[in-house]
Amino acid sequence: MNSTPETLRRTALYDEHVTLGARLVPFGGFEMPVQYAGILKEHDAVRQRAGIFDLSHMAQFELFGDGVADWADSLTTNAVGTMKRYQARYNIFTNERGGCHDDVLFYRLANRWLLVCNASNAAKMWAHLKAHNERPDVRLESRHGQAALIAVQGPKAVEIVAPLCDGDAKDVAELKYYFCAEGSVDGTRAVVARTGYTGEDGFELFVDGADAPRLWRRLLEVGKKYGLEPAGLGARDMLRLEAGMPLYGFELDEELSPLAGGQSWAVKMNKPAFAGKAALAAQLAADDYQRIAGFVLEGRVPARTGYPVFSGGKRVGEVRSASIAPSYGNRNIGTALLPKAATAVGTPLEIEIRGARHAAQVVSLPFYKRER
């Protein structure tokens, strides 16, 4: 999303980032911290201890009414109606060609649903939801830019967050992965979810924007003895890539289906109907679509998004995401969109970097998986 300084919005935590000396960049229409003390240091904090992220730029939509589950099931690839109360579930809104409008998270709460979309797709998704809702038993409310979202991720996250929780959230240490609770965190009303985008254990705290700065400072205060560090978008991207998690606009987009993007597990073809089902069925039947694969470069030269990928001397695709991977032996890793024949683990590749080709090899995803 292209934004000029005049049109950029600020999250409720903007002043906190300035105080902490963050380097701010445009992202999803907001001024967001890309790093504080350094991407590698922040990555290390999340993998070894804990990191705290401002994710308030993400779009938060609240869905009300008895018809939400059926309505959402008609627009998405994964099942919504089978979700239990206080369960979270990854899902994808698809277009009629089978491409992805967005990949999202649904949270089923006591008297409403919470839908979290990517910041860069906020306006598109809000328009899409409204355009496809003619049901009297579904009501939509946008809290984008008003509500805040704070994530605490890492092996020490439970020790930092759980003692601050009360009410129905007092037992968050026992929450299963991809479940949530409504209660309070240090006296602040919150939805506390055991979800994240780093490959580590942790929580995402949904709070009102007005309450976010005080809670952010309190979490940093409590987390100091555990080595908690503020972390920005740079570390988050490195962490999610190591964990094999897709980023919209790279591994998924309007022309790239969930099957091609590696998210076939989130496509429930046994659902009676959903947008794009026929197109995805045709892709599955033909099995000739390009797909995302992980690769590791053999040398120390890093790849970048868009670099050409060759196999057998022929250009077969392009790099979609790339980074150094501290959790993968400090090697240069990435994802590439390739034909099926080039995606088998062990397939030799070449990545063209500044006019020279560098040896690489297809490896299985994820690059990193935490010990449970």
The 8 nearest C-alpha neighbors of each residue, nearest first, counted from 0:
[[1, 27, 119, 2, 28, 26, 120, 25],
 [0, 2, 3, 28, 27, 25, 26, 119],
 [3, 1, 28, 6, 7, 0, 4, 25],
 [2, 4, 5, 6, 7, 1, 25, 28],
 [3, 5, 7, 6, 2, 25, 30, 8],
 [6, 4, 3, 7, 2, 8, 28, 29],
 [7, 5, 3, 4, 2, 8, 28, 29],
 [8, 6, 29, 28, 4, 5, 30, 2],
 [7, 9, 29, 28, 30, 6, 10, 144],
 [10, 8, 29, 30, 13, 11, 7, 31],
 [9, 11, 12, 13, 55, 56, 144, 8],
 [10, 12, 208, 13, 211, 9, 212, 147],
 [13, 11, 15, 10, 14, 212, 16, 211],
 [12, 14, 16, 10, 15, 11, 9, 17],
 [15, 13, 17, 16, 12, 18, 11, 212],
 [16, 14, 18, 12, 13, 17, 19, 212],
 [15, 17, 19, 13, 21, 14, 18, 20],
 [16, 18, 14, 20, 19, 15, 21, 13],
 [17, 19, 15, 16, 20, 14, 21, 13],
 [18, 20, 16, 17, 21, 15, 35, 229],
 [21, 19, 17, 18, 35, 16, 22, 36],
 [22, 20, 35, 16, 32, 19, 34, 17],
 [21, 23, 32, 34, 33, 35, 20, 24],
 [22, 24, 32, 31, 30, 33, 21, 25],
 [23, 25, 31, 30, 26, 32, 33, 22],
 [26, 24, 30, 29, 31, 28, 2, 27],
 [27, 25, 29, 28, 31, 24, 30, 0],
 [26, 28, 119, 118, 29, 0, 25, 56],
 [27, 29, 7, 26, 2, 8, 25, 0],
 [30, 28, 8, 7, 26, 9, 27, 25],
 [29, 31, 25, 24, 9, 23, 7, 8],
 [30, 32, 23, 24, 29, 26, 25, 33],
 [33, 31, 23, 231, 34, 22, 21, 24],
 [32, 34, 231, 232, 233, 22, 23, 31],
 [35, 33, 231, 32, 37, 22, 21, 38],
 [34, 36, 21, 37, 20, 22, 230, 231],
 [37, 35, 34, 40, 38, 41, 21, 20],
 [38, 36, 40, 35, 34, 39, 41, 234],
 [37, 39, 234, 41, 40, 233, 34, 42],
 [40, 38, 42, 41, 37, 43, 234, 325],
 [41, 39, 43, 37, 42, 38, 44, 36],
 [40, 42, 44, 38, 230, 43, 39, 234],
 [41, 43, 39, 234, 45, 40, 44, 38],
 [44, 42, 40, 46, 41, 45, 47, 39],
 [43, 45, 48, 41, 49, 47, 42, 46],
 [46, 44, 49, 153, 50, 42, 43, 48],
 [45, 47, 43, 44, 153, 48, 42, 199],
 [46, 48, 44, 45, 43, 154, 49, 153],
 [49, 47, 44, 155, 154, 153, 45, 226],
 [50, 48, 153, 45, 227, 44, 152, 155],
 [49, 51, 45, 228, 227, 152, 229, 230],
 [50, 52, 151, 229, 150, 230, 228, 152],
 [53, 51, 150, 230, 149, 54, 229, 231],
 [52, 54, 149, 55, 148, 150, 51, 12],
 [55, 53, 148, 56, 149, 57, 52, 150],
 [54, 56, 147, 148, 57, 53, 10, 146],
 [55, 57, 54, 118, 58, 10, 144, 29],
 [56, 58, 118, 55, 117, 54, 116, 59],
 [59, 57, 143, 116, 121, 118, 115, 117],
 [60, 58, 115, 143, 142, 114, 141, 57],
 [61, 59, 141, 114, 140, 142, 113, 115],
 [60, 62, 113, 140, 112, 139, 114, 141],
 [63, 61, 139, 112, 111, 138, 113, 140],
 [64, 62, 111, 138, 137, 139, 112, 61],
 [65, 63, 137, 136, 66, 67, 138, 62],
 [64, 66, 136, 67, 137, 63, 68, 69],
 [65, 67, 136, 64, 137, 69, 68, 70],
 [68, 66, 70, 137, 69, 65, 64, 71],
 [67, 69, 80, 71, 70, 79, 66, 72],
 [70, 68, 72, 71, 67, 66, 80, 73],
 [69, 71, 67, 73, 72, 68, 66, 74],
 [72, 70, 68, 74, 73, 69, 67, 75],
 [71, 73, 69, 75, 70, 74, 79, 68],
 [74, 72, 273, 71, 70, 75, 272, 274],
 [73, 75, 274, 273, 71, 72, 92, 93],
 [76, 74, 92, 91, 72, 77, 73, 273],
 [75, 77, 266, 91, 267, 265, 90, 92],
 [78, 76, 265, 266, 90, 267, 75, 79],
 [77, 79, 80, 72, 81, 267, 76, 82],
 [80, 78, 81, 72, 68, 82, 77, 71],
 [79, 81, 68, 82, 78, 69, 72, 71],
 [80, 82, 79, 78, 83, 68, 84, 72],
 [83, 81, 80, 79, 86, 84, 107, 78],
 [84, 82, 86, 85, 81, 107, 80, 87],
 [83, 85, 107, 86, 108, 109, 82, 106],
 [86, 84, 108, 107, 179, 178, 83, 180],
 [85, 87, 178, 83, 84, 107, 106, 82],
 [88, 86, 106, 177, 178, 105, 107, 85],
 [87, 89, 105, 104, 90, 177, 106, 86],
 [90, 88, 104, 103, 105, 87, 91, 265],
 [89, 91, 77, 103, 102, 104, 88, 265],
 [90, 92, 102, 75, 76, 101, 103, 93],
 [91, 93, 75, 100, 101, 74, 99, 102],
 [94, 92, 99, 100, 98, 97, 275, 274],
 [93, 95, 97, 98, 275, 96, 274, 99],
 [94, 96, 275, 97, 274, 93, 278, 98],
 [97, 95, 94, 278, 98, 275, 279, 254],
 [96, 98, 275, 278, 256, 94, 95, 279],
 [99, 97, 256, 253, 254, 255, 94, 93],
 [98, 100, 93, 253, 252, 101, 256, 92],
 [99, 101, 92, 93, 253, 94, 98, 252],
 [102, 100, 99, 92, 91, 103, 247, 120],
 [101, 103, 91, 90, 92, 116, 247, 99],
 [104, 102, 116, 90, 115, 89, 91, 101],
 [103, 105, 89, 115, 88, 114, 90, 106],
 [106, 104, 114, 88, 87, 113, 107, 89],
 [105, 107, 87, 113, 112, 86, 108, 114],
 [106, 108, 112, 85, 84, 86, 87, 105],
 [107, 109, 85, 111, 112, 110, 84, 106],
 [110, 108, 111, 84, 107, 85, 112, 181],
 [111, 109, 108, 112, 63, 107, 64, 62],
 [112, 110, 63, 108, 62, 109, 107, 113],
 [111, 113, 107, 62, 108, 106, 61, 63],
 [114, 112, 61, 106, 105, 60, 62, 115],
 [113, 115, 105, 60, 104, 59, 61, 106],
 [116, 114, 59, 104, 58, 103, 60, 113],
 [117, 115, 103, 58, 57, 118, 121, 114],
 [118, 116, 120, 57, 119, 58, 121, 115],
 [117, 119, 57, 27, 121, 120, 58, 56],
 [118, 120, 27, 117, 121, 0, 28, 26],
 [121, 119, 123, 117, 118, 122, 124, 116],
 [122, 120, 118, 124, 58, 123, 119, 125],
 [123, 121, 125, 124, 120, 126, 119, 118],
 [124, 122, 120, 126, 121, 125, 127, 100],
 [123, 125, 127, 121, 126, 122, 120, 128],
 [124, 126, 128, 122, 127, 123, 121, 129],
 [125, 127, 129, 123, 124, 128, 130, 122],
 [128, 126, 124, 130, 125, 129, 123, 131],
 [129, 127, 125, 131, 126, 130, 124, 132],
 [128, 130, 126, 132, 131, 127, 125, 139],
 [129, 131, 127, 128, 132, 126, 133, 125],
 [132, 130, 128, 129, 127, 133, 74, 126],
 [131, 133, 129, 134, 130, 128, 137, 70],
 [134, 132, 131, 135, 130, 129, 137, 136],
 [133, 135, 136, 132, 137, 66, 70, 138],
 [134, 136, 137, 133, 138, 66, 64, 132],
 [135, 137, 64, 66, 134, 65, 138, 67],
 [138, 136, 64, 66, 67, 134, 135, 63],
 [137, 139, 63, 62, 64, 136, 140, 135],
 [140, 138, 62, 61, 63, 137, 141, 60],
 [141, 139, 61, 60, 62, 142, 138, 63],
 [140, 142, 60, 143, 61, 59, 139, 125],
 [141, 143, 145, 59, 146, 60, 144, 140],
 [144, 142, 58, 59, 145, 141, 146, 60],
 [143, 145, 146, 142, 56, 10, 55, 147],
 [146, 144, 142, 143, 208, 147, 207, 11],
 [145, 147, 207, 208, 142, 144, 206, 143],
 [148, 146, 55, 208, 206, 207, 205, 211],
 [147, 149, 55, 205, 54, 204, 206, 53],
 [148, 150, 53, 204, 203, 52, 54, 147],
 [151, 149, 203, 52, 51, 202, 204, 152],
 [152, 150, 51, 202, 201, 50, 156, 203],
 [153, 151, 201, 49, 50, 156, 200, 45],
 [152, 154, 49, 45, 199, 156, 200, 48],
 [153, 155, 48, 156, 200, 49, 47, 199],
 [156, 154, 48, 158, 153, 49, 157, 159],
 [157, 155, 159, 201, 153, 158, 152, 154],
 [158, 156, 160, 161, 159, 155, 172, 201],
 [159, 157, 155, 156, 160, 161, 162, 225],
 [158, 160, 156, 157, 222, 161, 221, 155],
 [159, 161, 157, 163, 162, 158, 156, 164],
 [160, 162, 164, 157, 163, 172, 171, 158],
 [163, 161, 164, 160, 159, 158, 169, 165],
 [164, 162, 185, 184, 161, 160, 165, 159],
 [165, 163, 184, 169, 161, 162, 168, 183],
 [166, 164, 169, 183, 168, 182, 167, 184],
 [165, 167, 182, 168, 169, 183, 164, 181],
 [166, 168, 182, 169, 181, 165, 180, 170],
 [169, 167, 182, 180, 165, 166, 170, 171],
 [168, 170, 165, 164, 166, 167, 171, 161],
 [171, 169, 172, 168, 173, 174, 161, 167],
 [172, 170, 174, 173, 168, 169, 161, 180],
 [171, 173, 170, 174, 161, 157, 169, 158],
 [174, 172, 171, 170, 175, 161, 169, 176],
 [175, 173, 171, 172, 178, 176, 193, 179],
 [174, 176, 178, 177, 173, 193, 179, 171],
 [175, 177, 193, 178, 194, 174, 200, 192],
 [178, 176, 87, 194, 193, 86, 175, 88],
 [179, 177, 86, 87, 176, 175, 85, 193],
 [178, 180, 192, 85, 191, 193, 86, 190],
 [181, 179, 168, 191, 190, 85, 182, 167],
 [182, 180, 190, 168, 167, 189, 191, 183],
 [181, 183, 168, 167, 166, 189, 188, 165],
 [182, 184, 188, 187, 189, 165, 186, 164],
 [185, 183, 164, 187, 163, 186, 165, 189],
 [186, 184, 163, 187, 164, 183, 214, 165],
 [185, 187, 184, 183, 188, 165, 164, 163],
 [188, 186, 183, 184, 185, 189, 210, 206],
 [189, 187, 183, 182, 206, 184, 186, 190],
 [190, 188, 206, 183, 205, 182, 181, 191],
 [189, 191, 181, 205, 180, 204, 192, 182],
 [190, 192, 204, 180, 179, 203, 189, 181],
 [193, 191, 179, 203, 202, 194, 178, 190],
 [194, 192, 202, 176, 177, 178, 201, 179],
 [193, 195, 177, 192, 202, 203, 176, 201],
 [196, 194, 197, 201, 203, 202, 193, 152],
 [195, 197, 239, 198, 194, 244, 235, 238],
 [198, 196, 239, 238, 199, 195, 235, 242],
 [197, 199, 242, 196, 239, 368, 369, 238],
 [200, 198, 153, 197, 152, 201, 369, 154],
 [201, 199, 153, 152, 154, 198, 156, 202],
 [200, 202, 152, 156, 151, 153, 193, 199],
 [203, 201, 193, 151, 192, 194, 150, 152],
 [202, 204, 150, 192, 149, 191, 194, 151],
 [205, 203, 191, 149, 148, 190, 150, 189],
 [206, 204, 148, 190, 189, 147, 191, 203],
 [207, 205, 189, 147, 146, 204, 148, 208],
 [206, 208, 146, 210, 209, 147, 211, 145],
 [207, 209, 146, 147, 211, 11, 210, 145],
 [208, 210, 207, 211, 11, 212, 146, 206],
 [211, 209, 208, 207, 212, 213, 214, 206],
 [210, 212, 214, 208, 213, 209, 215, 147],
 [213, 211, 215, 214, 12, 210, 216, 11],
 [212, 214, 216, 215, 211, 210, 217, 209],
 [213, 215, 217, 211, 216, 212, 218, 210],
 [214, 216, 212, 218, 217, 213, 211, 219],
 [217, 215, 219, 213, 214, 218, 220, 212],
 [216, 218, 214, 220, 219, 215, 221, 213],
 [217, 219, 221, 215, 220, 216, 222, 214],
 [220, 218, 222, 216, 217, 221, 223, 215],
 [219, 221, 217, 218, 223, 222, 216, 224],
 [222, 220, 218, 219, 223, 217, 159, 224],
 [223, 221, 227, 219, 225, 220, 159, 224],
 [222, 224, 226, 225, 227, 220, 221, 219],
 [223, 225, 222, 226, 221, 227, 220, 159],
 [226, 224, 222, 223, 227, 48, 155, 49],
 [225, 227, 223, 224, 48, 228, 222, 49],
 [226, 228, 49, 222, 50, 223, 225, 48],
 [229, 227, 50, 230, 51, 44, 226, 41],
 [228, 230, 51, 50, 52, 35, 231, 227],
 [231, 229, 41, 52, 50, 51, 228, 34],
 [232, 230, 34, 33, 32, 233, 234, 52],
 [231, 233, 33, 235, 234, 236, 32, 34],
 [234, 232, 33, 236, 235, 231, 38, 34],
 [233, 235, 38, 237, 42, 236, 232, 231],
 [236, 234, 232, 238, 233, 237, 239, 231],
 [235, 237, 239, 233, 238, 234, 232, 240],
 [238, 236, 234, 240, 235, 239, 241, 322],
 [237, 239, 197, 235, 241, 236, 240, 234],
 [238, 240, 197, 242, 244, 236, 241, 237],
 [241, 239, 243, 242, 237, 238, 244, 236],
 [240, 242, 366, 367, 238, 243, 239, 237],
 [241, 243, 239, 198, 367, 365, 240, 244],
 [244, 242, 365, 240, 241, 364, 239, 366],
 [243, 245, 239, 242, 240, 246, 196, 241],
 [246, 244, 250, 247, 243, 251, 240, 249],
 [247, 245, 249, 250, 248, 251, 244, 239],
 [248, 246, 251, 249, 252, 250, 245, 101],
 [247, 249, 252, 251, 246, 250, 253, 319],
 [248, 250, 319, 247, 246, 251, 320, 252],
 [249, 251, 260, 245, 246, 247, 248, 319],
 [252, 250, 247, 255, 260, 249, 248, 99],
 [251, 253, 255, 248, 99, 254, 247, 98],
 [252, 254, 98, 99, 100, 255, 251, 94],
 [255, 253, 98, 252, 256, 99, 97, 96],
 [256, 254, 98, 252, 251, 253, 259, 99],
 [255, 257, 98, 259, 258, 97, 99, 260],
 [256, 258, 260, 262, 259, 263, 261, 255],
 [259, 257, 263, 256, 260, 261, 262, 290],
 [260, 258, 290, 256, 257, 261, 291, 289],
 [259, 261, 257, 250, 291, 258, 251, 262],
 [262, 260, 258, 259, 263, 291, 257, 290],
 [261, 263, 257, 264, 265, 258, 260, 266],
 [262, 264, 258, 266, 265, 261, 257, 260],
 [263, 265, 262, 266, 267, 261, 258, 77],
 [266, 264, 77, 263, 262, 267, 76, 90],
 [267, 265, 76, 263, 77, 264, 268, 262],
 [266, 268, 77, 269, 76, 270, 265, 78],
 [267, 269, 270, 266, 276, 280, 76, 271],
 [270, 268, 267, 271, 272, 266, 78, 276],
 [269, 271, 268, 272, 267, 273, 78, 72],
 [272, 270, 269, 273, 268, 73, 276, 72],
 [273, 271, 270, 73, 276, 274, 72, 268],
 [274, 272, 73, 74, 276, 75, 275, 72],
 [273, 275, 74, 95, 276, 94, 93, 73],
 [274, 276, 95, 97, 278, 94, 96, 277],
 [275, 277, 279, 278, 273, 274, 280, 272],
 [278, 276, 280, 279, 275, 281, 95, 97],
 [279, 277, 281, 97, 275, 280, 96, 276],
 [278, 280, 282, 276, 281, 97, 277, 283],
 [281, 279, 277, 283, 282, 278, 276, 284],
 [280, 282, 284, 278, 279, 283, 285, 277],
 [283, 281, 279, 285, 280, 284, 286, 278],
 [282, 284, 286, 280, 281, 285, 279, 258],
 [283, 285, 281, 282, 286, 280, 287, 279],
 [284, 286, 282, 287, 283, 281, 288, 280],
 [287, 285, 283, 284, 282, 288, 339, 281],
 [288, 286, 285, 289, 339, 282, 338, 283],
 [287, 289, 286, 290, 282, 338, 259, 339],
 [290, 288, 338, 337, 259, 339, 336, 287],
 [291, 289, 259, 336, 337, 260, 338, 288],
 [290, 292, 336, 260, 335, 259, 261, 337],
 [293, 291, 334, 335, 342, 290, 336, 294],
 [292, 294, 334, 362, 361, 333, 364, 363],
 [295, 293, 361, 362, 360, 333, 332, 334],
 [294, 296, 332, 359, 360, 331, 297, 333],
 [297, 295, 359, 331, 298, 358, 332, 360],
 [296, 298, 359, 358, 295, 299, 357, 360],
 [299, 297, 296, 300, 357, 358, 331, 330],
 [298, 300, 301, 331, 297, 330, 296, 323],
 [299, 301, 298, 302, 331, 296, 357, 352],
 [302, 300, 331, 299, 303, 322, 323, 321],
 [301, 303, 321, 352, 300, 306, 304, 322],
 [304, 302, 321, 306, 305, 318, 301, 320],
 [303, 305, 319, 318, 320, 306, 321, 302],
 [304, 306, 318, 317, 319, 303, 307, 320],
 [305, 307, 318, 317, 304, 303, 351, 308],
 [308, 306, 317, 351, 350, 316, 305, 318],
 [307, 309, 350, 317, 316, 349, 314, 315],
 [310, 308, 314, 349, 313, 315, 348, 312],
 [309, 311, 348, 312, 313, 315, 349, 314],
 [310, 312, 313, 309, 348, 347, 314, 349],
 [311, 313, 310, 309, 314, 349, 348, 315],
 [314, 312, 309, 310, 311, 315, 308, 316],
 [313, 315, 309, 308, 316, 310, 312, 307],
 [316, 314, 309, 308, 337, 313, 310, 338],
 [317, 315, 337, 308, 336, 314, 307, 335],
 [316, 318, 307, 308, 305, 335, 306, 336],
 [317, 319, 335, 304, 305, 306, 334, 320],
 [318, 320, 304, 335, 249, 334, 305, 317],
 [321, 319, 333, 334, 304, 318, 249, 303],
 [322, 320, 333, 303, 332, 302, 304, 334],
 [323, 321, 332, 331, 324, 333, 237, 301],
 [322, 324, 331, 330, 329, 332, 325, 301],
 [323, 325, 329, 327, 326, 330, 331, 322],
 [324, 326, 329, 327, 328, 323, 330, 39],
 [327, 325, 324, 328, 367, 329, 241, 366],
 [328, 326, 324, 325, 329, 330, 366, 367],
 [327, 329, 330, 325, 326, 324, 331, 323],
 [330, 328, 325, 324, 327, 323, 326, 331],
 [331, 329, 328, 324, 323, 327, 332, 295],
 [330, 332, 323, 296, 301, 322, 295, 324],
 [333, 331, 295, 322, 321, 294, 323, 330],
 [334, 332, 321, 320, 294, 293, 322, 295],
 [333, 335, 293, 320, 292, 319, 318, 294],
 [334, 336, 318, 319, 317, 291, 292, 337],
 [335, 337, 291, 290, 316, 317, 289, 292],
 [336, 338, 316, 289, 290, 315, 335, 341],
 [339, 337, 289, 340, 341, 290, 288, 315],
 [338, 340, 342, 341, 289, 337, 290, 287],
 [341, 339, 338, 342, 343, 337, 346, 287],
 [340, 342, 339, 338, 343, 337, 346, 310],
 [341, 343, 339, 340, 292, 344, 361, 337],
 [344, 342, 346, 341, 345, 361, 340, 339],
 [345, 343, 362, 361, 346, 363, 342, 360],
 [344, 346, 361, 360, 362, 343, 347, 342],
 [345, 347, 361, 360, 344, 343, 341, 348],
 [348, 346, 360, 359, 345, 361, 310, 349],
 [349, 347, 359, 310, 360, 309, 358, 346],
 [348, 350, 358, 309, 357, 359, 356, 308],
 [351, 349, 308, 357, 356, 307, 352, 309],
 [350, 352, 356, 355, 307, 354, 306, 357],
 [351, 353, 355, 354, 356, 350, 302, 306],
 [354, 352, 355, 351, 356, 306, 302, 350],
 [353, 355, 352, 351, 356, 350, 357, 307],
 [356, 354, 352, 351, 353, 357, 350, 349],
 [355, 357, 351, 350, 349, 352, 358, 354],
 [358, 356, 350, 349, 351, 355, 359, 352],
 [359, 357, 349, 297, 348, 296, 350, 356],
 [360, 358, 296, 348, 297, 349, 295, 347],
 [359, 361, 347, 294, 348, 295, 346, 345],
 [360, 362, 294, 344, 345, 346, 293, 342],
 [363, 361, 344, 294, 293, 345, 360, 364],
 [364, 362, 344, 293, 365, 361, 366, 292],
 [365, 363, 366, 243, 293, 362, 292, 242],
 [364, 366, 243, 242, 367, 363, 241, 368],
 [365, 367, 241, 364, 242, 243, 327, 368],
 [368, 366, 242, 241, 365, 326, 369, 327],
 [369, 367, 242, 198, 370, 365, 366, 241],
 [370, 368, 371, 199, 367, 198, 200, 242],
 [369, 371, 368, 199, 367, 200, 154, 198],
 [370, 369, 200, 368, 199, 154, 198, 176]]
